[in-house]
Each structure stands twice: as C-alpha cells, then as structure tokens.
Amino acid sequence: MSPEAPADRGRSAADSHRIMVIGLDGAGFDVIGPLLAEGRMPNLARLQHTGVWGSLRSIYPPLSAIAWPSFYTGVGPGKHGVFGFSHFHPATYGRSLANAGSVAAPAMWSLLSELGKRSVVVNVPMTYPPAPLKGALVSGLLAPHPRSSFTYPDELRDELATEVGNLMPDPSRTRLLRRTVRGALAWLGSATEVRKRMFVHLMRREPWDLFVGVFRTTDVVQHAFLGKATRSPEPPYQMERRGGRIIAGHYEQVDAAIGELLAEAPPDTSVIVMSDHGANVKRHTFFTNEWLADLGLLKWSRWPLFGESGGAVKHVTVGRQLQSLRMAWVGKLLPAHWLDKEIAVPRESTILHLGRSIDWDRTHAFCDPVMPEGIRINLRGRERDGIVEPGEDCERVLSDILQAARESTADETGGPMFAAVRREELYDGPYLDEAPDMVLITEDLSVRREPCRSGYVRPARGLLRAGHSSDGILVASGPAFASSDEPVEASIVDLAPTILYLLGAAVPEDTDGRVLTELLQAELTRERAVEYAAHPETTERRVAKPTEPMDERVLKRLKDLGYL
C-alpha cells in the first residue's frame, strides 16, 4: 500500500478485493494498438501483458449518453431509459435534456452502498446531478458550471477547488482545433493533470472498494483530429500527420497518468481500463431526413422561417432569424422595417436545419431528434400531428423503409450501404416505447439529421470524418483476473455484473450483461457462485418537460462535441 493510500477500515479477508476502473472515453485498439506496439503507452501495455484484454462491444448506436449508463447499470437503454443526451416528446415534437435523473436502473455504486461498500466516482458522463452514495461522486460533462452542485457530498466541491483548482478542465473541441501541435498538447496535458490530481486526492481521501474515474479528453481529441490525421478511412491510420501527432501525444499523456494512478492504488487492487466505444474515420455523411424525403416519406415546409418545435421559444428579429438560417439574402427583398420586427422561434429547435422545416401534415417518417441513427414514424395518436395510422398503415411504412435500406448501395462494395432494424431487435425493457421505431446500422457513415443541398450521401469531410465505432477496449489485470495472450470479447453491459460479483454483491436479475467468469481467477469462481437478486429502483426517474429551460452552457458544450 502506498503511504497515503486509504486505510483498511474493518475490511475482512472475504472483502479483500478492490476494483479500480479507469475509463478512456472513445478509446479503441484501431487507434491505440500501434501506440502500444511501439512502446508509447508502457503502463497500459504492462496491464495488457499481465492480465486479459480485448474488444469491449458498446451499445448500439455507440453514443456516450447511452453507453455510460449501460456500463454502470449493466442494462441497455430499454431498461435504463436513456437513448441520447436528450429526450424526444412526441406530443410536442420538442426535446429536453437527459441527465442522471433520467436513468431508471440503479448504478452499481448504489447497489454497493446498500451493502456498506464505498465508491469513488469521478467524471463519469450521465452522473449529473449526483445521487447520494457511500463515498464520493464528482459529475463531469453535464454539470453546468463550477459553482453548481455537481459533487456528493456538496461540500466536496469547495474542497476540490482548493486542492485541485480548475474543476472543469476538459477543452473545447472547436477551440482545440485552432491550436498548434505544441499548444494543443499543452492544453490537453493540463486537463489530464487536473483530472489525475482530482483522482489521486479522492483515492487518498476516501476509503474505497470501487474507484471509477474517466478521462474524457481522449474522445475530444479524436473528434477534433482523427479525421485530419489520415487520408485513409481504414486502419491502421497514418498518424504522422499533424492531427495524428496530437492524438498520439495525448494518449502518451494519459498513459503517464495511468501509471501514477496505479502507483497510488493499494496492492490488492484489480484494475480495469475500459472505454464506452471506439473511434473511426467515416467514408460518407448520410442525411437521413433527406433520404426519407427522397423516398416520399418526409415533406419539407414551404415556409422555413416560422418552423416549430413545440418547445420553449425566444423572440428575435426577422433579420437575425434570416441570418441564422443562412438566408440573409432574403432580407434584401423585404422592406427595411420588416427586418426589425420580432417573431417567436424555437429556443432549441430540433426541426429547423439550414432554413428548412418539416411539414408534419404530409410527413410519414422522420429522423429521430435524439438518436441520429433512429427513424420515427409520424404516428397518429402518439405524435402531435401524426398521420400514419397504427397497425397496417404503420407496418407498411416500416416495411418500405426496411426495403429501401436493403436496396441502398455502397459504391465501393456494391452491397447495401447500411442495414435497418426495428427497435425490438435491439432493445427490450419498460422504456422500449421511448426508442425510435427503427435504427440504421452502419459503421462507415456519419449520420446527420438536417437536409443536404445535393442528394442524401456526400463524402465525409472535416469534423464529420471522425466518429464512433462499436468496439471499445477492455484491459483487466490484478489479483482477481487471469492472464492470457489471446484477446477476449465482452460487452459493456458485462462490466457492472462482473464488478458486483467481485465485490460480493448479488447481480440484478434483470441484467442484460453477465459475469465474465472466464476472465477471472479460477479459484474465485470455484469458491462462490454468481448470485442474482431483484433490486428496486433506487431513485425516482425524472424526465424534464420540453417547456423547461435548458442550460445554455450545457447545450453549447454538447454542440461543441457534435452531440446536439
């Protein structure tokens, strides 16, 4: 044990396991594999060589807002209730932000608290606002500002401000793009240092059975630079270009931080390094709503200026609205005094894009405003202006979309560009009705909601080249884990059941994952069988209404990352 590591307060031999989870948001072996092979990430390589490793399959689609709750609950979105960073409200066509209150299934640290086990949870997405637990929790991405109540206990915020300083260090993607290689790495290195210091402080402060800390900058740097790092959409990527040097340099920074965290951990700690999804380079950008319009299933409004989202509104001048819709030229055709008139427009529109809006009275299907890969039927009785009758009419529209997906052609292969599946094929659970009716399955497309001025498929360029893949990473080493040179395969929903098992807790009987017994030391599984038990929801689920104001700072942060 390091001199300043937390003391064993009443721990028995039966409770000898500690689990440290280090999350690298967006990390995949397509990017870090060559860095490991070149010896540029020695600390992660050491864990890989002494333990087990392989790909960690994410939830589909591999979106952080869905994947992180799936990690810490062990269930998919049909059971935890989150399908993106926002919720769609069909009765108004509006949206509201999702957060930790939207997650219906209990987090593993909540279940451990019921047994008296202590957890430290830091910077895990979808944990704001923080819920009480035995231990400490520091929310990250969705916390509005440094003075908000994003820690548990609340007084921990001021303590961290004194001990660590900057509590929200993750850099902006768009501002990162303006930096030189040296400037970008300096900014990323500073953010990594702040996170590492926060992790270490809490590791020393709190006696813990479970520690979970996430570095999010690994995802930010890939969104900013992976598309610029290589001309090839196929791995291995040529990382010698400017963007590649920044990505590789940042992973070296994070690996050094991992080494310091390992040095702080008590000797009985088993370590899991994981990611919520991987990263890849997209070949094309696919505009779902434009495709549906081409199929005759969506109609654009003739009056784009006064689009409607059913959510909160703001008042702007006609001139300002024309500028935001890239239609300033229209103002030259209008009387000057018209440009100063105020009109009500959606505060956070899910419908207006590039000056075009949807004509709901003639639209049969549309891209899900929450999940870009999703398609919703404009169903009568569910959507406010639904025109598709439930039953045979809805089935016909779904079948038409499935057939069109099968007939879509990729120029490179001549095969289908993507697949489409009904939601029942991907999800199950009490929140299935909140999922889009259909989901597009693809790894090569950057999927967008807005219309495209020429067709519905264009070569992916700029920031749209960098996206998520379904294959994250899993590296596990320590007293609880076996050692193997052969790569393993697991799912992100398997981690919570495995961690609960290792810490002596029963696994929820409705889990979608499983205990990864094949990765564990054989004597562990011989000594104790997996126990299952029913667990009630620990907190009441709360989904905000679309009329509730959304924090502009959080919206700006999510837009900067391309999530909204």
LINZI-V442606 format. One record per backbone hydrogen bond with DSSP energy under -0.5 kcal/mol. CO is the residue of the C=O (numbers start at 1). NH is the residue of the N-H. E is the energy in kcal/mol with one decimal. If there is no record, write none. Layout:
BEGIN
co;nh;e
CO;NH;E
CO;NH;E
END
This chain:
BEGIN
co;nh;e
2;5;-1.9
7;9;-1.0
8;10;-1.2
12;15;-1.1
13;16;-1.3
18;270;-3.1
19;21;-0.5
19;211;-2.5
20;22;-0.5
20;272;-3.0
21;23;-0.6
21;213;-2.4
22;274;-2.1
23;25;-0.6
23;215;-3.2
24;27;-2.3
28;31;-1.2
28;32;-2.4
29;33;-2.0
30;237;-0.5
31;35;-0.5
32;36;-2.6
33;37;-2.4
34;38;-1.8
35;40;-2.6
35;41;-0.7
36;39;-1.3
41;45;-2.2
42;46;-2.0
43;47;-1.6
44;48;-2.3
45;49;-2.4
46;50;-1.6
47;51;-0.9
51;484;-2.3
52;476;-2.9
53;488;-2.3
54;474;-1.9
55;57;-0.6
55;490;-1.6
56;472;-2.8
57;492;-2.7
61;63;-2.5
63;66;-0.9
63;67;-2.9
64;68;-2.3
66;70;-1.5
67;71;-2.1
68;72;-2.3
69;73;-1.5
70;74;-1.8
72;108;-2.7
74;512;-2.1
74;513;-1.2
76;79;-1.8
76;80;-2.3
77;81;-2.4
78;431;-3.0
80;104;-2.6
81;83;-0.5
85;98;-2.4
87;96;-1.7
88;90;-0.6
89;92;-2.1
89;93;-2.0
89;94;-1.1
90;384;-2.4
94;89;-2.7
96;87;-3.3
99;102;-2.0
100;103;-1.3
101;542;-2.8
102;104;-0.6
107;110;-0.9
107;111;-1.7
108;112;-2.3
109;113;-1.6
110;114;-1.3
111;115;-0.6
112;115;-1.0
112;117;-2.5
113;116;-1.7
118;209;-3.2
118;210;-1.8
119;136;-2.0
120;212;-3.0
121;138;-2.8
122;214;-1.8
123;125;-0.6
124;127;-0.5
128;100;-3.0
133;135;-1.0
134;119;-2.6
136;121;-2.4
137;152;-2.6
138;123;-3.0
140;143;-1.9
145;148;-2.0
148;150;-1.9
149;130;-0.5
150;139;-3.1
152;137;-2.3
153;156;-1.6
154;157;-1.5
155;159;-1.4
156;160;-2.7
157;161;-2.1
158;162;-1.7
159;163;-2.5
160;164;-3.4
160;165;-1.4
164;166;-0.6
172;176;-2.0
173;177;-1.6
175;178;-0.9
176;179;-1.7
180;184;-3.2
181;185;-2.3
182;186;-2.0
183;187;-2.1
184;188;-2.8
185;189;-2.7
186;190;-2.0
187;191;-2.1
188;192;-2.4
189;193;-2.3
190;194;-2.1
191;195;-2.2
192;196;-2.7
193;197;-2.5
194;198;-2.2
195;199;-2.8
196;200;-2.7
197;201;-2.5
198;202;-2.0
199;203;-2.5
200;204;-2.2
201;205;-2.1
202;206;-2.4
203;6;-0.6
209;19;-2.6
210;120;-2.5
211;21;-3.6
212;122;-3.1
213;23;-3.0
214;216;-0.7
215;25;-2.0
216;219;-1.4
216;220;-1.6
217;221;-2.7
218;222;-1.0
219;223;-2.5
220;224;-1.9
221;225;-2.3
222;226;-2.3
222;227;-0.5
225;228;-0.6
225;229;-1.1
226;229;-0.6
226;230;-0.6
229;241;-0.7
233;281;-0.5
237;239;-1.2
238;241;-0.7
241;245;-2.4
242;246;-1.6
243;247;-2.2
244;248;-2.8
245;249;-2.3
246;250;-2.2
247;251;-2.2
248;252;-1.8
249;253;-1.6
250;254;-2.5
251;255;-2.5
252;256;-2.0
253;257;-1.8
254;258;-2.4
255;259;-2.1
256;260;-1.6
257;261;-2.1
258;262;-2.6
259;263;-1.7
260;264;-1.2
261;265;-1.3
266;269;-1.7
268;18;-1.2
270;20;-2.7
271;477;-2.4
272;22;-2.9
272;274;-0.5
273;475;-2.5
274;24;-2.8
278;469;-1.2
280;467;-2.6
283;460;-2.3
284;286;-0.5
284;446;-3.1
285;458;-2.2
286;288;-0.9
286;448;-2.9
287;291;-2.1
288;292;-2.5
289;293;-2.1
290;294;-2.3
291;295;-1.7
292;297;-2.5
292;298;-0.9
293;296;-1.3
297;364;-3.2
297;365;-2.0
299;359;-2.9
302;304;-0.5
303;306;-0.8
304;307;-1.1
312;347;-3.6
312;348;-0.6
314;316;-0.6
314;345;-2.7
316;343;-3.2
317;321;-2.4
318;322;-2.4
319;323;-1.9
320;324;-2.2
321;325;-1.5
322;327;-3.4
323;326;-1.7
327;330;-2.0
327;331;-0.6
328;331;-1.0
328;332;-0.6
329;332;-0.8
330;333;-1.9
331;334;-1.0
335;338;-1.4
335;339;-0.8
336;339;-0.8
337;340;-0.6
338;341;-1.5
339;319;-2.3
341;318;-2.2
343;316;-2.2
343;345;-0.5
345;314;-2.7
346;349;-0.5
353;356;-1.2
356;353;-1.9
357;301;-4.1
358;360;-1.1
359;362;-1.6
360;363;-0.9
364;378;-2.4
366;376;-3.2
370;372;-0.6
371;374;-2.7
373;440;-3.1
374;368;-2.6
375;437;-0.7
375;438;-1.8
376;366;-2.4
377;379;-2.0
378;387;-1.8
378;388;-2.5
379;382;-1.7
379;383;-2.2
383;381;-0.6
383;386;-1.7
387;389;-0.5
388;380;-2.9
389;394;-1.3
391;395;-2.5
392;396;-2.2
393;397;-1.8
394;398;-2.5
395;399;-2.3
396;400;-2.2
397;401;-2.0
398;402;-2.3
399;403;-2.4
400;404;-2.3
401;405;-2.3
402;406;-2.0
403;407;-1.6
404;408;-0.7
405;408;-0.8
405;418;-0.5
409;411;-0.5
410;414;-3.2
415;410;-3.2
419;441;-3.3
421;439;-2.8
422;425;-1.7
423;426;-1.4
423;427;-2.7
429;432;-1.6
431;434;-1.6
432;435;-1.8
437;423;-1.7
438;375;-2.7
439;421;-2.3
440;442;-0.6
441;419;-2.1
444;283;-1.9
444;284;-1.4
445;447;-0.8
446;286;-2.4
448;288;-2.0
449;289;-0.5
456;287;-2.7
458;285;-3.6
461;464;-1.5
462;465;-1.7
463;466;-0.9
465;282;-3.6
465;467;-0.5
467;280;-1.9
469;278;-2.2
470;58;-2.8
470;472;-0.9
472;56;-1.5
473;275;-1.3
474;54;-2.1
475;273;-3.4
476;52;-2.8
477;271;-3.3
478;481;-1.3
480;521;-2.4
488;55;-1.2
490;57;-3.3
491;494;-2.0
492;495;-0.9
493;497;-0.6
494;498;-1.8
495;499;-2.8
496;500;-2.7
497;501;-2.2
498;502;-2.3
499;503;-1.7
500;505;-3.0
501;504;-1.7
507;533;-2.2
508;511;-1.7
515;517;-2.4
516;519;-1.8
517;520;-1.3
519;482;-2.6
521;524;-1.0
521;525;-1.2
522;526;-1.7
523;527;-1.8
524;528;-1.7
531;507;-3.3
533;509;-1.8
542;544;-0.5
545;548;-1.6
546;312;-1.0
551;555;-2.3
552;556;-2.4
553;557;-1.9
554;558;-2.6
555;559;-2.5
556;560;-2.3
557;561;-1.3
558;563;-2.7
558;564;-0.7
559;562;-1.3
END
